[in-house]
Amino acid sequence: MYIVEAKKIIVVVIGAFLNAIAMNFFLIPANVYASGFTGAAQLLSKLLGSFAPFNISTGILLFVLNVPVTIIAWRKIGKSFTFYSFISVLLSTIFLEVLPVKHVSPDILLNAVFGGVIAAVGVGLTLKFGASTGGMDIIAMLLSKIKDKPVGVYFFMLNSIIIITAGSIYGWQNALYTLVTLYASTRVIDAIHTRHEKLTVMIVTNKGEQLKKAIHAKLVRGITSVPAKGAFTNQNKEMMMIVITRYELYDLEQIIREEDPTAFTNIVETAAVFGAFRKD
């Protein structure tokens, strides 16, 4: 248990560090914007520097934007996910403040691509180990608890506001290079974690009741149980089907490993869900 938590902390630190490198060495010097709350913080920092008598760094603004979302998530989502997400945001803020902003390359395209890829490696690793980088990931979790709506719409809206605002004020070339960053980030996150918001997990086990109690103690999800029999052994088992969000995959994997490491588990991509997507 302690080893698992230690691994998660290490991955969160690495993810935050990679995010800071992507921002301070590639995206900020090139005036190319990141996605989500990080991009919003980056744009706000630039706007304040241009039009206000004071300036606030991207790292501090990233932390401020995440505070209200984190408070809501602590009450609505769960303490473990929210805690590690907040640690990720806090570490990103510290690294953004400590690392200098410097030009690694004068080529704006290289900055857009490498910045997007490096940031995405950090995000993908963080998601894979059951945490998030805050911001839109937490909003996605909140929305999944309330209603099954495509989170991509909200990502698109926020990123569109960033691109349009930046393009209108500072010129369209750099703002449009943000699209290159977004594309590179999306492809890398897909490769490391999963691009699908919903996943269907089928678990064949002979410890059905034990697994159900453990899952319901951790996740707010319904479970469908079907009697099953092993074709080779003729042993009676139980097949449990559960639909989860990608943010819950790590926690579910840990539960299965702890309660029944011999269980056969199949994870498939889910295109859409109709009906009640939660435990009543």
C-alpha distance (Angstrom), angle and dihedral (degrees) to the residues before:
residue distance angle dihedral
M1 . . .
Y2 3.81 . .
I3 3.80 90.6 .
V4 3.81 90.5 54.2
E5 3.80 92.2 50.0
A6 3.81 91.3 46.2
K7 3.82 90.2 52.5
K8 3.79 90.2 50.3
I9 3.81 92.4 51.3
I10 3.82 91.3 48.6
V11 3.81 91.4 50.1
V12 3.83 91.6 47.9
V13 3.82 89.7 52.2
I14 3.81 91.7 48.7
G15 3.81 91.5 46.8
A16 3.80 93.0 50.9
F17 3.80 91.2 46.8
L18 3.82 92.5 51.0
N19 3.80 90.3 48.6
A20 3.82 90.6 53.0
I21 3.81 91.7 48.3
A22 3.81 91.0 50.4
M23 3.81 91.1 50.4
N24 3.82 102.3 40.7
F25 3.81 98.9 37.0
F26 3.80 101.8 35.7
L27 3.80 120.7 8.4
I28 3.82 104.5 36.8
P29 3.84 95.9 44.9
A30 3.82 90.4 48.7
N31 3.84 93.5 44.6
V32 3.80 89.3 -123.2
Y33 3.79 114.6 142.5
A34 3.77 129.6 -128.4
S35 3.80 122.9 -138.9
G36 3.78 130.0 -98.0
F37 3.79 123.6 -0.9
T38 3.81 92.4 -16.3
G39 3.80 90.9 58.4
A40 3.81 90.9 44.2
A41 3.82 90.3 52.4
Q42 3.81 90.2 47.2
L43 3.83 91.9 51.4
L44 3.82 93.5 44.9
S45 3.80 90.3 51.1
K46 3.79 90.8 52.4
L47 3.82 92.7 46.1
L48 3.81 91.7 51.0
G49 3.79 90.6 48.7
S50 3.80 90.9 51.2
F51 3.80 102.8 40.9
A52 3.82 108.4 17.3
P53 3.83 129.0 71.4
F54 3.80 88.8 -122.8
N55 3.78 137.7 44.1
I56 3.81 132.1 -140.6
S57 3.79 120.1 -162.8
T58 3.81 123.4 -116.5
G59 3.81 91.5 -114.4
I60 3.81 94.8 55.6
L61 3.81 92.3 45.4
L62 3.81 90.5 49.3
F63 3.79 89.4 55.1
V64 3.83 93.3 46.4
L65 3.83 92.9 49.8
N66 3.79 91.3 51.4
V67 3.82 97.5 49.0
P68 3.85 98.6 80.1
V69 3.81 91.9 41.6
T70 3.81 90.9 50.4
I71 3.81 92.7 50.5
I72 3.81 91.1 53.4
A73 3.80 91.9 44.5
W74 3.83 91.6 51.6
R75 3.81 88.5 60.6
K76 3.79 100.6 36.1
I77 3.83 108.6 31.2
G78 3.78 110.3 30.6
K79 3.77 140.6 -78.9
S80 3.82 99.5 -108.9
F81 3.83 97.8 52.9
T82 3.81 92.2 41.1
F83 3.82 93.6 46.7
Y84 3.80 94.4 53.9
S85 3.81 91.5 42.3
F86 3.80 90.4 52.9
I87 3.82 90.6 47.7
S88 3.81 88.0 52.5
V89 3.81 91.7 52.1
L90 3.81 92.3 45.3
L91 3.80 92.4 50.2
S92 3.82 91.2 46.4
T93 3.81 89.0 53.8
I94 3.81 91.9 49.8
F95 3.81 93.8 47.1
L96 3.82 91.7 46.3
E97 3.79 89.3 53.4
V98 3.82 95.7 44.1
L99 3.80 100.7 42.9
P100 3.82 114.8 74.7
V101 3.79 121.7 -119.4
K102 3.79 105.0 -117.3
H103 3.80 139.4 158.8
V104 3.79 112.2 -110.4
S105 3.80 94.1 172.8
P106 3.83 133.3 11.2
D107 3.83 90.1 -145.8
I108 3.81 109.4 100.4
L109 3.82 93.2 -159.1
L110 3.79 92.4 54.3
N111 3.80 89.7 48.7
A112 3.81 91.3 50.4
V113 3.81 94.1 48.8
F114 3.81 99.3 40.9
G115 3.79 92.6 41.3
G116 3.80 91.0 52.2
V117 3.81 93.9 45.5
I118 3.82 96.1 46.9
A119 3.81 92.7 46.7
A120 3.82 90.6 47.2
V121 3.81 92.4 52.5
G122 3.81 87.9 56.2
V123 3.80 93.0 46.6
G124 3.82 93.7 45.1
L125 3.80 93.8 50.3
T126 3.80 91.6 46.7
L127 3.82 92.1 51.2
K128 3.80 91.7 45.7
F129 3.81 90.7 58.9
G130 3.81 95.8 49.6
A131 3.80 102.7 -95.9
S132 3.79 133.4 91.4
T133 3.77 140.1 -144.5
G134 3.80 90.4 -113.4
G135 3.78 126.3 -123.3
M136 3.79 113.7 71.1
D137 3.82 93.1 11.1
I138 3.80 89.8 62.3
I139 3.80 90.9 45.3
A140 3.81 88.1 51.9
M141 3.81 90.0 54.2
L142 3.80 91.6 47.7
L143 3.80 91.7 50.8
S144 3.80 91.7 48.6
K145 3.80 89.1 55.5
I146 3.81 92.7 51.1
K147 3.79 105.0 36.1
D148 3.78 137.9 -14.2
K149 3.79 100.0 -106.8
P150 3.81 128.0 148.1
V151 3.79 106.8 -97.0
G152 3.80 90.7 -159.3
V153 3.80 89.1 78.1
Y154 3.81 91.3 62.3
F155 3.80 92.3 45.4
F156 3.80 89.1 50.8
M157 3.81 93.0 48.9
L158 3.82 94.7 50.1
N159 3.79 93.6 44.2
S160 3.82 90.7 47.0
I161 3.80 90.2 54.3
I162 3.82 90.0 50.4
I163 3.82 93.3 49.4
I164 3.83 96.1 43.7
T165 3.81 94.0 46.0
A166 3.80 93.7 46.0
G167 3.80 92.2 44.9
S168 3.81 94.2 48.2
I169 3.81 94.1 50.2
Y170 3.80 106.5 28.9
G171 3.82 104.2 24.4
W172 3.77 133.9 -82.6
Q173 3.80 101.2 -104.3
N174 3.79 97.2 71.7
A175 3.80 92.6 36.4
L176 3.80 92.0 54.0
Y177 3.79 91.3 49.9
T178 3.80 83.0 66.8
L179 3.81 86.3 74.3
V180 3.81 88.6 60.7
T181 3.80 89.3 51.7
L182 3.82 91.4 48.6
Y183 3.81 92.4 49.7
A184 3.81 93.7 48.1
S185 3.81 91.3 46.9
T186 3.80 93.5 49.4
R187 3.80 94.0 49.9
V188 3.80 93.6 49.5
I189 3.81 94.4 46.3
D190 3.82 88.9 49.6
A191 3.81 90.0 53.5
I192 3.82 95.5 47.7
H193 3.79 100.6 38.0
T194 3.81 125.0 -0.2
R195 3.76 134.4 -66.7
H196 3.79 93.6 -148.7
E197 3.79 119.5 94.2
K198 3.82 91.4 -156.7
L199 3.80 128.2 47.4
T200 3.80 130.2 -177.3
V201 3.80 114.5 -142.1
M202 3.81 121.3 -163.4
I203 3.80 115.4 -167.3
V204 3.82 122.8 -170.4
T205 3.80 108.0 -161.6
N206 3.78 144.6 148.7
K207 3.81 90.5 -144.5
G208 3.79 97.5 66.7
E209 3.80 100.3 145.9
Q210 3.79 92.7 44.8
L211 3.80 91.6 51.0
K212 3.81 93.6 45.7
K213 3.80 92.5 54.3
A214 3.80 92.0 47.6
I215 3.82 93.2 48.0
H216 3.80 94.3 47.0
A217 3.80 89.8 48.8
K218 3.80 90.2 58.0
L219 3.81 107.9 25.6
V220 3.80 132.3 43.6
R221 3.79 95.2 -137.7
G222 3.80 136.5 121.1
I223 3.82 120.4 -118.7
T224 3.80 128.2 -151.1
S225 3.82 114.6 -153.8
V226 3.82 123.5 -157.8
P227 3.82 126.4 -178.0
A228 3.82 111.4 -112.8
K229 3.80 137.5 -178.3
G230 3.78 129.2 -156.6
A231 3.83 109.0 -117.4
F232 3.80 93.1 -149.2
T233 3.83 100.7 39.8
N234 3.85 99.3 26.5
Q235 3.80 85.6 -137.3
N236 3.81 116.2 154.1
K237 3.79 112.7 -119.6
E238 3.77 140.1 160.2
M239 3.78 128.0 -115.2
M240 3.80 114.5 -149.8
M241 3.79 121.1 -164.3
I242 3.80 121.2 -162.7
V243 3.81 132.1 169.5
I244 3.80 114.3 -146.3
T245 3.78 139.7 169.3
R246 3.80 119.1 -106.3
Y247 3.82 88.8 -108.8
E248 3.83 90.6 63.6
L249 3.81 96.5 49.6
Y250 3.81 95.7 91.6
D251 3.82 93.7 50.8
L252 3.82 91.9 48.0
E253 3.80 92.0 49.8
Q254 3.80 90.4 51.9
I255 3.83 91.7 49.6
I256 3.82 92.0 51.8
R257 3.82 92.2 47.6
E258 3.80 91.5 50.6
E259 3.82 99.2 42.3
D260 3.81 102.8 34.0
P261 3.81 115.8 -0.1
T262 3.84 90.5 175.9
A263 3.82 93.4 58.7
F264 3.80 115.7 120.2
T265 3.81 107.8 -124.0
N266 3.79 126.6 -170.8
I267 3.82 120.0 -172.0
V268 3.80 118.6 -165.2
E269 3.79 133.8 178.1
T270 3.81 116.4 -101.6
A271 3.80 118.2 -147.2
A272 3.81 97.2 -171.9
V273 3.80 142.4 -7.3
F274 3.80 127.1 -147.6
G275 3.79 126.2 -169.6
A276 3.79 128.5 14.9
F277 3.79 110.8 -4.8
R278 3.81 97.9 -174.1
K279 3.80 142.9 54.3
D280 3.83 110.4 -86.7
